């Protein structure tokens, strides 16, 4: 597996570590339990990190040294793919390994995976985790670079197989990138049902030091434009009748990070300073208490490839208010599991908040949890193994499709 820009063991909720890292980590663990051997190659973030880090049975994280700084952005890694490729090949030779397949995560890794496919003549499967074209169409700023869009389009036509997390994403790959339908498998993301489970709301609020009576909304996610936290703050300002309503924000790179400071400043300017609580990044093991403390989770995203936090909230017995992105309509529309608003706008979110806060009767926690029973990681791993079985024994079609561009500065 390739995860060049983000470590699956990184702190979830920070700028470069989100649902993709959770996906890679949990999928690899489950495959390892089934006896498959997985090496995950990622970039070394700190000089003190060991080159090889076993973290589950049959699963190793391999840290590759690279001449880029610890906080380098994704596109800035592109010119260093030759360096990554050399590191992987040296490791493979030293360990006397012959991998059966390459599973890339995100477009940067996909480009590297395509080069390894040509070198090793092994099949290559790619999961994008998000699409630059769709981020741009959602209006998220700053726009994704042309380099990313071009690379994603080339990969869609040259990899042996693509994993999409929803039918919506499969449609987007076909429509905007020219991917062949027969090369796309749809496998959802998963949720740890042992970790995410219902807890009494009162107990959770006491544990977190929260008002036991005030209505409480929850946001969990990274602080990037596509996630729509700015839309949620505007919606909360429009929903002014209930002054007791609070918003608890989980995520970000820390209280002093520029993004966190910007959102705190926006909350103050909107007159929400005392109604928005910024909890910062919370370790995933502690997240269930935050879901349990909330009345409902809000997913205000402009764009989501899937929307993992909605699974986590439902597994904890909490309903979800969401924009029509990712898996939200499949999970929520026409149910008492939550509400999907018409669009990603402050007005639509404010209307949804009014409905959810006034008379909406969600299903009991046990039924909300049952709604995501089919998303357990063991089921996801079984589906991914079925996709692996669709791959050719070797990268037989390597070299087909458009030629790979050189790794030049974007």
C-alpha positions, -999 to +999 in steps of 0.1 A: +000+000+000+011+035-007+001+065+014+029+090+006+016+123+020-003+110+051+006+084+077-022+060+087-009+064+123-009+102+122-030+124+144-065+122+129-082+156+124-051+176+114-046+192+080-032+162+062-046+133+083-083+125+082-107+097+071-082+083+046-057+075+073-084+058+093-094+038+063-059+026+055-051+017+091-083-002+097-084-020+063-048-031+067-055-044+102-084-064+090-065-078+060-036-087+084-060-106+106-070-127+076-033-137+070-024-112+043+009-094+046+009-057+040+036-031+038+024+005+039+049+030+025+046+066+038+068+097+042+090+100+073+077+130+092+103+130+120+139+120+120+133+098+151+108+076+134+119+040+129+123+029+093+100-001+099+071+001+124+050-030+128+016-020+141-007-050+136-003-087+128+012-090+093+012-052+088+042-029+088+045+008+082+076+017+062+088+053+067+107+066+036+132+094+040+126+123+018+143+157+013+111+177+021+101+194+053+077+178+078+048+201+069+052+200+031+020+203+012+008+175-011+017+190-045+052+198-032+059+161-029+053+154-066+088+163-077+102+139-051+085+107-065+117+095-080+132+097-045+103+077-030+104+051-058+141+046-051+135+042-014+108+016-020+129-004-045+159-004-022+137-017+007+121-043-015+155-056-027+170-056+008+140-075+022+140-099-008+103-092-014+080-098-044+047-080-039+015-094-054-003-061-060+000-023-054-029-005-036-025+033-038-043+059-017-048+094-031-035+108-064+001+114-053+004+078-043-014+068-074+012+084-096+039+066-077+020+033-079+017+036-117+055+039-119+060+008-096+034-010-118+056-004-148+087-014-130+074-046-113+047-056-138+022-060-109-015-050-109-023-015-095-055-006-077-063+030-067-086+047-043-087+085-047-104+093-014-113+127-029-114+141-064-099+175-072-124+182-100-153+177-075-136+199-049-133+227-075-169+223-087-181+225-050-166+260-049-141+252-022-111+275-020-083+277-028-089+256-060-071+224-065-041+227-088-042+217-125-014+192-118-037+172-095-066+173-120-044+161-149-028+134-128-062+121-116-076+120-151-046+101-164-048+076-136-085+070-142-076+057-176-044+038-168-048+019-135-060-017-135-089-010-111-104+019-091-122+017-057-149+042-053-167+046-019-201+054-033-221+051-065-220+089-066-182+089-068-182+062-094-205+084-115-182+114-111-152+093-121-169+082-153-184+116-161-155+139-154-124+117-157-134+093-184-129+062-163-143+029-177-173+017-156-161-019-157-128-010-140-145+007-110-156-013-079-178+004-052-168-004-017-179+018+012-157+030+041-162+013+075-166+020+112-152+004+143-184-008+161-164-019+191-150+016+197-181+037+185-211+026+206-239+044+225-232+060+258-257+079+281-258+115+271-257+128+307-226+107+316-208+119+284-215+156+292-204+152+328-172+135+316-165+164+292-176+192+316-205+203+293-238+219+302-262+190+310-292+208+296-282+231+267-289+219+232-256+208+216-246+203+180-213+186+170-189+191+142-160+166+137-136+172+109-105+189+095-104+227+090-105+229+053-129+247+030-145+216+015-157+206+050-179+236+053-173+247+089-176+284+077-211+275+064-221+260+097-210+291+116-231+313+093-260+289+097-257+290+135-258+328+134-290+327+113-305+303+138-306+330+165-338+323+183-323+297+206-295+315+224-288+284+245-278+263+215-241+254+215-218+241+188-189+219+198-161+218+172-137+189+172-106+189+149-078+210+136-041+214+141-043+230+175-055+263+191-027+283+177-030+270+141-039+297+116-071+279+105-083+276+141-076+313+148-095+322+117-126+303+127-125+316+162-123+351+148-152+344+125-173+331+154-166+363+174-175+385+145-208+366+140-216+372+177-211+335+185-181+337+207-197+321+237-218+296+217-190+278+198-167+256+218-134+246+201-122+213+216-092+210+193-080+176+179-093+147+200-077+113+200-100+089+182-103+067+213-120+096+231-144+106+202-173+083+213-179+106+243-182+136+221-207+120+198-227+108+228-227+143+244-243+159+213-279+160+203-269+155+167-239+157+144-237+182+116-219+174+083-219+208+065-195+198+037-194+213+003-179+180-009-172+146+006-161+114-011-178+094+016-183+110+051-169+087+077-180+108+107-216+101+099-210+064+104-193+071+137-222+092+150-249+067+140-228+039+156-229+060+188-267+063+185-268+099+174-287+113+144-270+133+116-278+166+098-259+167+065-256+183+031-262+160+001-226+147-002-209+113-002-230+086+015-254+109+033-285+104+012-280+066+013-278+067+051-303+094+060-329+103+033-364+089+040-354+077+075-354+088+111-317+086+112-313+123+104-319+148+077-303+157+044-307+194+035-312+206-001-277+221-006-245+233+011-256+268+021-260+285+054-297+290+047-303+253+040-283+243+071-302+267+093-335+253+081-323+218+088-312+229+123-347+242+130-363+210+119-338+188+139-342+210+170-380+213+169-400+181+168-377+158+149-380+124+165-349+103+157-349+065+158-338+050+191-300+047+196-301+009+190-318+014+156-294+042+146-265+019+154-282-010+134-283+013+104-245+010+101-240-027+110-232-035+074-203-010+074-181-029+099-145-032+088-146-070+084-173-065+057-153-038+041-122-059+040-141-088+025-154-065-003-119-052-009-105-087-012-132-094-038-120-064-058-084-076-055-096-109-071-108-089-101-072-077-108-050-094-134-022-116-121+003-091-134+000-055-145-007-069-179-021-036-192+009-016-179+019+010-204-017+014-217-033+048-215-016+082-217+021+083-209+031+093-174+043+129-172+078+135-157+080+144-121+086+181-126+080+211-104+042+220-105 
